Amino acid sequence: MRLFTVFFGISLVLAVAQSGCNSAEQKNKSAGPIASAPAPVPADGARRVTTAEVKELLDRNEAVVIDVRNEASYNAGHIRGSKLIPEAEVINHLDELPKNKLIVTYCS
C-alpha cells in the first residue's frame, strides 16, 4: 500500500509539473475569456491556480511553491520563497514535500 501511495504521489507531482510547462491554456489566451462560459477543465485534470490564490495560500501557510526549472533559470529570477527542485529530480525529493499543503509547481 505504501508503494502504491508513493507511486501515486510521484505520478501526481510529475503530471502537475509537466502540465504547467505544456499547458494548452496558454495556446488559447489570444481567444480571450467568454463571460458566460465556465472555465475549461484541463485535459490532465491538474488544478490551476491564479497568482492571487497562490498568494493567499502562502499567506495562510497552506501551500509551498516548487520551481521545476533548471538552476540557471531559477538564479535568473524566481518566486520569493519558492524551492528549486528541477523536474527531473522531483522523484528524489518526495520526502521534502509536505503532505498537508498544496504543492504549487511552476516552470516559467
C-alpha positions in Angstrom: 0.0 0.0 0.0 2.9 2.4 0.8 4.5 1.7 -2.5 1.2 2.5 -4.3 0.9 5.8 -2.3 4.5 6.8 -3.2 4.0 5.9 -6.9 0.7 7.9 -7.0 2.4 10.9 -5.3 5.3 10.8 -7.7 2.9 10.5 -10.7 0.8 13.4 -9.5 3.8 15.7 -8.9 5.3 14.9 -12.3 2.0 15.3 -14.1 1.4 18.7 -12.5 5.0 19.9 -13.2 4.8 18.8 -16.8 1.3 20.1 -17.5 2.2 23.5 -16.2 5.0 23.7 -18.7 3.0 22.4 -21.6 -0.4 23.9 -20.8 -2.8 24.1 -23.7 -4.4 27.0 -21.9 -1.5 29.3 -23.0 -2.3 28.5 -26.6 -5.9 29.7 -26.2 -5.0 33.0 -24.4 -5.5 35.0 -27.6 -9.1 33.9 -27.9 -10.0 35.8 -24.7 -12.4 34.7 -22.0 -16.1 34.4 -22.6 -18.0 35.8 -19.6 -20.8 33.3 -19.6 -18.8 30.2 -20.3 -17.4 28.1 -17.4 -13.6 27.8 -17.2 -12.4 24.9 -19.3 -11.2 21.8 -17.4 -7.6 20.9 -18.3 -7.3 17.5 -20.0 -4.7 16.4 -17.4 -7.1 17.1 -14.6 -4.4 19.2 -12.7 -5.8 22.1 -10.7 -4.8 25.5 -12.0 -4.4 28.4 -9.5 -4.1 32.1 -10.1 -1.4 34.3 -8.6 -3.9 35.8 -6.2 -4.9 32.3 -5.0 -1.2 31.3 -4.5 -0.5 34.5 -2.6 -3.5 33.9 -0.3 -2.5 30.2 0.2 1.1 31.2 1.0 -0.1 33.9 3.4 -2.1 31.3 5.3 0.8 28.8 5.1 -1.3 26.3 3.2 0.9 25.9 0.1 4.5 25.6 -1.0 5.9 26.7 -4.3 8.2 24.4 -6.2 10.2 25.8 -9.2 10.8 22.9 -11.5 13.1 24.8 -14.0 16.9 24.4 -14.1 19.2 26.1 -11.7 20.3 28.8 -14.1 16.7 29.9 -14.7 16.0 29.8 -11.0 19.0 32.0 -10.3 17.9 34.5 -13.0 14.7 35.1 -11.1 12.1 33.1 -9.2 9.1 33.5 -6.9 10.2 34.6 -3.4 10.1 31.6 -1.1 10.0 29.0 -3.8 12.1 25.9 -3.6 14.2 24.7 -6.6 13.6 21.1 -7.5 14.2 20.6 -11.2 11.5 18.4 -12.9 13.9 15.5 -13.4 14.8 15.5 -9.7 11.3 15.7 -8.2 11.2 12.0 -7.6 14.4 12.2 -5.5 12.9 14.9 -3.2 9.5 13.5 -2.4 10.3 13.2 1.3 10.9 17.0 1.3 7.4 17.8 0.1 4.7 18.5 2.7 1.7 16.1 2.8 -0.6 18.7 4.4 -0.2 21.6 2.0 -1.0 22.3 -1.6 2.1 21.9 -3.8 2.2 24.5 -6.5 4.7 24.0 -9.3 5.8 26.4 -12.0 8.2 26.5 -14.8 8.0 29.9 -16.4 
